[in-house]
Amino acid sequence: MSGMYDLHTHSILSDGEMLPIELIRRMAVTGYTTVAITDHADPSNAESLLATLARVRESADLFGVRLLCGIEITHVPPQQIAPLAKTAKAQGADIVVVHGETTVEPVAEGTNHAACGCKYVNVLAHPGLITLKDAKTAAKNGIALELTARGGHNRTNGHVAQVARQAGCQLVVDSDAHAPHDIMSERAKFVVAKGAGLSDRECREVLSLNIDEFLGL
């Protein structure tokens, strides 16, 4: 499925400001057809997050949005990322995002490496100064690197785009939305991609990514 997508958003189930269905409604009005709600997760809450989000699928469908129920594995020790991602997929996660080594938070060293080596991870969010070696591993495992609109996290978008290009790694453009004003228009998504150094052709390719093919849905 193609169309406007966002694979990284947050609701009141973690640190977002909106109920899941309010987030979906606002995304629908903006033109999105696929939205992943990926609230912050660790071993204490991943299962309950997924079970709660599943109850909103029908409501999302009625607004014309395909809801992807997911989690963002956040500040979890690198050794626990793969087991948690595998368990989340077994519990019904459509998508698993890992909170990468952004330069503005104390993410544990080795998080990017652990995420890129895990076949149960789909997106490495705001991966900071990710190495070419890790990006090549991500490419091998079909894991996308994120170009983000979120302030602070977006400082390294140019580096991420450059490394992804060298590694042959898929890129995605996400909002990391927490509040209504974080939701991006199609033009805003293009600007994030273009500002990271992508050509117009690369921007169009990234923004029209077939999500079914990418996630194997």
N, C-alpha and C positions, 0 to 999 in steps of 0.2 A: 504493500500500500504506500503510495506517495501522497504528497500534500504537505501542508505545514505541520511540523512536528516540534515537540519539546520533550526531551528525554530526561530532564532533570528539574523537578519542581518540588516545592514543600508546602504542606498544609499545617493546620493546627495540631496534627498528630505528632509534629515535632516542633520546630521553631518558626513555622509559617504563620501568617495572619488570617488565612481563610480556611473555612470548612472545605473538605475535598470537593463537594459539589459546587460551591461558589467558585472555586478555582477553575473547575471544568467549565462552568457557565461563562465565566469571563474569557477563558481561552476560546470557547466556541464562538463568541461574539467577535473575537479578534480574527477568526478565520482558521483556527487550528482544527485538524481532523484526528490527530494522534497526540495524546498527552500521557506522559509517565509521571505518576506521583511517586516520588522516591524520598520519603522522609528518612531522617537520620536514624541509623540502626546499629545496634551492637547485639551481643547474644541475649540481652535482657528483654528486647522488645521486637525483634524481627518477625517472629511468628505472629504476634498480635497485630502488628502493622498490616501485614499481608491479609490477614483474616478480616480486618476492619475495612480495608480498601475494597475487597471483593464485594462487599455489600453495596457499593456505589456503582458497579458496572452498569446495571440496568438504567440507572438515572443518567449516567453519562451517555449511553446509547440514545436515550430519548432526546438529548441535546445534540446528537450527531457527532459525538466524539468517541473514538475508541480509547478507552482508558487502559493503560498498561499499569498493572499493579507491581510496584517495585520497592526497593530500598536503596538507600545510600549508606554503605558500610563506612562508618565515620570514627576516626581515632581508635580503631581496633588494632591491637598488636599485629604486625605483619604475619606472624605465624598462624594467626587465627582467621585471616581473611579467606583463604581457600575453603576451609571447612564451613565457615559461615555462609559463603556464597553457594556452596554445594547444597547445604541444608535449605537455604532460601528457595533455590530452584525446586527442590523436592517438595517444598511447602506451597508451591504455586506461583512463585515470582515470575512475571513476564520479563523482567529486566533487573539486572543487578548493576548498580553503579558503585564505584569505590571513590571515596573522598581522597583525591590525590595530594601530593606533596606541594600544595600551594605555598608560596613564599610568605604569606601573611598569617599563617597559623602553625602551631608546633606539632605538625603531623610527624609521626615516627619515621625516621629514616628506614628505608627498605619497603615502605608502603607501595610506592610505584612498582618496584621490582616484583613484589608479591602479587599485586593485582595483574600485572602484565603476563605473568606466568600461569594464571588461573583460567581454565577454559569455561568456568561458570560465571565469569565477569563479562559484562557487555560494554561498559563505558568507564574509562578512567577520567574522572572529573578534574578540571583545573590542576593538571599534573605538574605545574611549576616548571622547574628547569630539568625536565625529564631527559634522561640520557638517550643517545641514539641506540644503544644496545637494548635498553628496555623497550623503546618504541618498535624496534624490529621484532622483539618477542611478542609485543601486542599485535603487530600486523600478522604474525604467524598464527596467533590464536583468535583472530577475528575481533579483536577488541578495539573500539574506537577511542581516540583521544578527543577531549572536549575543548572547543573554543568557547569561552564563557563571557557573558555580558556583565557578570557580577563584579562590582567594584573591588579592587584589591586583587582578587583572584585573576582578573584579566590582565594584570601587568605583564604576564609572560606569554600571552597569546601568540605574539610574533615568533617567539622561540618554539612554542608547541607546533605551530604551523610549519615552520622550517624543518624541524626534526621529523614530523609526520611525513612530509613530502620526501625526505631522504630515505625514510624507512619503508615507504609504500603503505603507510598506515591510514586507515579510514579516519576522517574527521567528522565531528558533529558540532552544530552550533546550538547551545542551550542557554536558557535564561538564568537557571538556578533561582527561579522566582520564589520569593517569600511573601511578597505583598502585591496588591493590584498594580502598582506603578512599575513593577518589575517585568510585567508581561510585554513581550516585544512584538511589534508589527513586523510584517514581512520585510519592509524596508530596513528596519532596525537590525534584523538578523543579517541582512546582506551587508550592512555597514560593519558589523562585528567581524564577519568573514573577510571583507575587503580590508579592514583596518589591520587584520592579522597578517596581511601580505599576500592573500590569495588573489589570483587573477579573476576576471569576471567569469570566465568559463569554470574555474574551480569553485567559485562561489555558487554558481548555479548547480553544479553537480552535488556539492555538499548539502545545499538547501533542499534539493529534490530527492534526497536519499530514499530509496525504497525500504521502508522500515520492516516490512514483512520479510524481505530477503535478508536484511542485515541481522535481524533477531531470529530468523528461522521459524517464524510463526506460521 
